[in-house]
Every structure is written in structure tokens, then in C-alpha cells.
């Protein structure tokens, strides 16, 4: 390193672009904004996803599918998980499933599915059971008890209330 090798930091010696300072500056009159159009005006800001007038991607891509807003979500537990977590003769409740980490801590509905085999007689309390799961629990000598989920049926609006 010697004094003749010293130079200023990179990009520190460029002059700031000063627009609108006459024709000799190269950025006079329209100040580099071109003629007319939205971007030449003050206060212009483009919307997110704007592609210069080309049809934006979110409008070019076709709409697909359907989301049912009335869908009922269940945390699912399979019989092989119950087999591993509970002893013979145990009562399986939603709280005990949460304690064993088989369902989330959020307040959700629980459905028992029939994957795996069940050899222990268990009393299982859940909101829903698949057909095979109920059969396998009964075959092992256990019981299934459905918990009412608290959802109300849609009222029948076809009949008018008598006044």
C-alpha cells in the first residue's frame, strides 16, 4: 500500500443527479420523465402488480377451484395412534388426546379414522368416527360415543311462522 494507490471509496465521487437545470444538463425540461403519460405527472405511483398496461399475471391466470366457507375442520386421530398411546380399558376423551399430543391445543373437533389395528378395549369419545374405525373399536371390545359438536342445524325458511 502506498499513497499513489489510494483512491476514494467506490461510488463516493459521483455527482448527485440534478434534474430540471436546463438543456445543457441532459435532464432539462421534462427532467428525464419523457412526454405525457402517468409517469410524467407528479403524484404518480403504480399499483402492486402493475405491468405497464399489459394484463397483469393475477388476471391472466385462470381461476380454479372452490373454497367452502361452511366446511367443518376436524383434527384426525387414527386407531394405530390410540393403540400406542392408551392402555387397555382406558377412556379416550378429547382432553386426553390433547394431553398425549395427538390433537392440537386449539379448540377443534376430533374425528377418529380407521388406519391400523386396535387390540385393546377402549371407550372412545370423539365428535365423529369413520365407519371402519367404529367397527374396529367394537371388534376389539370397546365403545364409541359421539360428542355433539354444538353446531346448529340451518333453520328451514320454507315454512312461514304462523302469527
C-alpha positions as CSV (number, residue, x, y, z in Angstrom):
1,X,0.0,0.0,0.0
2,X,1.3,3.4,-0.9
3,X,0.0,6.9,-1.3
4,X,-0.3,6.8,-5.1
5,X,-2.5,3.7,-4.8
6,X,-5.1,5.5,-2.6
7,X,-8.4,6.3,-4.1
8,X,-11.8,7.3,-2.8
9,X,-14.4,4.7,-1.8
10,X,-16.4,3.2,-4.7
11,X,-19.3,5.4,-5.9
12,X,-18.5,8.2,-3.5
13,X,-17.3,10.7,-6.1
14,X,-20.4,10.7,-8.4
15,X,-22.3,13.9,-8.5
16,X,-26.0,13.8,-7.5
17,X,-28.4,13.8,-10.4
18,X,-29.9,17.4,-10.6
19,X,-32.9,17.4,-12.8
20,X,-34.6,20.3,-14.4
21,X,-31.5,22.5,-14.7
22,X,-31.6,23.4,-18.4
23,X,-31.0,21.8,-21.7
24,X,-27.2,21.5,-21.3
25,X,-27.5,19.2,-18.3
26,X,-29.2,16.5,-20.4
27,X,-32.0,16.4,-17.8
28,X,-33.7,19.7,-18.5
29,X,-37.3,20.4,-19.5
30,X,-39.1,17.1,-18.8
31,X,-36.4,16.0,-16.3
32,X,-35.9,12.6,-17.7
33,X,-39.6,11.7,-17.4
34,X,-40.5,11.7,-21.1
35,X,-43.6,13.3,-22.6
36,X,-47.1,12.9,-21.1
37,X,-48.5,9.8,-19.5
38,X,-49.0,8.8,-15.9
39,X,-45.3,8.5,-15.0
40,X,-44.6,12.0,-16.2
41,X,-47.0,13.5,-13.7
42,X,-46.3,14.3,-10.1
43,X,-48.0,12.1,-7.5
44,X,-47.9,9.0,-9.8
45,X,-47.5,5.7,-8.0
46,X,-48.1,2.3,-9.7
47,X,-50.3,-0.3,-8.1
48,X,-48.8,-3.5,-6.9
49,X,-48.7,-6.0,-9.8
50,X,-48.9,-3.3,-12.5
51,X,-47.2,-4.4,-15.7
52,X,-47.2,-1.2,-17.8
53,X,-50.7,-1.8,-19.2
54,X,-50.1,-5.5,-20.0
55,X,-52.7,-7.8,-18.5
56,X,-51.3,-8.5,-15.0
57,X,-50.3,-12.0,-14.0
58,X,-53.1,-12.3,-11.4
59,X,-55.7,-11.6,-14.1
60,X,-54.1,-13.8,-16.8
61,X,-54.1,-16.9,-14.6
62,X,-57.4,-18.7,-14.7
63,X,-59.5,-19.1,-11.6
64,X,-59.7,-22.6,-10.3
65,X,-61.5,-24.5,-7.6
66,X,-63.9,-23.5,-4.8
67,X,-63.5,-22.9,-1.1
68,X,-66.4,-23.9,1.0
69,X,-66.6,-21.3,3.8
70,X,-69.0,-23.6,5.8
71,X,-66.5,-26.5,5.9
72,X,-66.1,-28.3,9.2
73,X,-62.5,-28.9,10.1
74,X,-61.5,-31.9,12.2
75,X,-58.3,-33.0,13.9
76,X,-57.9,-36.6,12.8
77,X,-56.6,-39.4,15.0
78,X,-56.0,-43.0,13.7
79,X,-56.5,-46.2,15.6
80,X,-52.8,-47.1,15.5
81,X,-52.1,-43.9,17.4
82,X,-54.7,-44.8,20.0
83,X,-53.2,-48.3,20.3
84,X,-49.8,-46.8,21.0
85,X,-50.9,-44.1,23.4
86,X,-53.5,-45.7,25.6
87,X,-53.7,-48.7,27.9
88,X,-56.3,-51.4,27.9
89,X,-59.7,-50.3,29.3
90,X,-58.8,-46.6,29.1
91,X,-61.4,-43.9,28.4
92,X,-60.2,-41.7,25.5
93,X,-61.5,-38.1,25.6
94,X,-60.6,-35.0,23.6
95,X,-58.7,-33.7,26.7
96,X,-56.7,-37.0,27.0
97,X,-55.9,-36.8,23.3
98,X,-54.6,-33.3,23.7
99,X,-52.5,-34.4,26.8
100,X,-50.9,-37.1,24.7
101,X,-50.2,-34.6,21.9
102,X,-52.4,-36.4,19.3
103,X,-54.5,-33.4,18.6
104,X,-53.7,-29.7,18.6
105,X,-54.2,-27.4,21.6
106,X,-56.8,-25.3,19.7
107,X,-60.4,-25.9,20.3
108,X,-61.3,-28.1,17.3
109,X,-63.4,-31.1,16.6
110,X,-61.9,-34.6,16.6
111,X,-62.5,-37.4,14.1
112,X,-61.3,-41.0,14.6
113,X,-60.2,-42.8,11.4
114,X,-59.6,-46.5,10.9
115,X,-55.9,-46.8,9.9
116,X,-54.1,-49.5,11.8
117,X,-55.4,-52.2,14.1
118,X,-56.8,-51.9,17.6
119,X,-56.3,-54.8,20.1
120,X,-57.3,-53.0,23.3
121,X,-60.8,-52.4,24.5
122,X,-61.2,-48.6,24.7
123,X,-64.1,-46.3,25.3
124,X,-63.6,-43.5,22.8
125,X,-65.3,-40.1,23.0
126,X,-65.0,-38.0,19.8
127,X,-67.1,-35.8,17.6
128,X,-67.0,-38.2,14.6
129,X,-66.0,-41.7,13.7
130,X,-65.4,-43.3,10.3
131,X,-67.3,-46.4,9.6
132,X,-64.3,-48.7,9.7
133,X,-63.0,-47.1,12.9
134,X,-66.3,-47.7,14.7
135,X,-66.3,-51.3,13.5
136,X,-62.7,-51.9,14.7
137,X,-63.3,-50.4,18.1
138,X,-66.4,-52.6,18.6
139,X,-64.5,-55.7,17.4
140,X,-61.8,-55.0,20.0
141,X,-64.4,-54.9,22.7
142,X,-64.6,-51.1,23.1
143,X,-67.3,-48.5,22.7
144,X,-67.6,-45.3,20.6
145,X,-69.5,-42.3,21.9
146,X,-70.1,-39.4,19.7
147,X,-69.9,-35.9,21.3
148,X,-72.4,-33.4,19.9
149,X,-70.3,-30.7,18.2
150,X,-72.6,-27.8,19.2
151,X,-73.3,-26.7,15.6
152,X,-76.8,-25.7,14.9
153,X,-78.8,-27.0,12.0
154,X,-79.7,-24.5,9.3
155,X,-83.3,-23.4,10.0
156,X,-85.9,-24.3,7.5
157,X,-87.0,-21.0,6.0
158,X,-89.5,-22.5,3.6
159,X,-92.3,-22.7,6.2
160,X,-93.6,-19.3,7.3
161,X,-94.1,-18.8,11.0
162,X,-97.7,-18.6,11.9
163,X,-98.7,-15.3,13.6
